[in-house]
Amino acid sequence: MPIRPQHRWLYPIDWRELSASIRFRRAGGRCEGCGRPHGRVVVHLGDGRWWDDEAGCWRSGKGRVLRHGPTPEGHGPPGRTTRVVLATAHRDHDPTNNTAANLAALCQRCHVIHDRPEHLRRRRITYLGRRALGDLFTGPYT
């Protein structure tokens, strides 16, 4: 996900190199949350389970091998496909904290799940701000 212009100054100048180092050197091109490989198209069921072509098995949303998954029917496993793109996430949601322990290589699904509480917090602040602005200009005396 691109960095918003208003947040760009929080990131170091060498963010691209740091991000690539975390995603490809440390994580080996795989999501640190579920193990999905970067750049590959994977079949998934929408609930986190995905088909690992290399191992020939279904994996959970946490990357664990599933014993009982849907059986591949015909020429491939059932489900939808998604191209996996790794991004570097801040574990504590602080873009100024760029220590290696605070950074994680996550796929789109894991990144959204990780950021959900922060997104809800920001959404609430936005709604409250809009409401306050509305009260300011359309109060009871207008």
Secondary structure, DSSP 8 states (H G I E B T S, - for coil): ----GGGGGGS-TTHHHHHHIIIIIISTTB-TTT--BTT-EEEE-SSS-EEETTTTEEE-TTS-B-SS----BTTB-SSEEEE---EEEETTS-TT---GGGEEEE-HHHHHHHHHHHHHHHHHHHHHHHHHHHHHHS-TT-
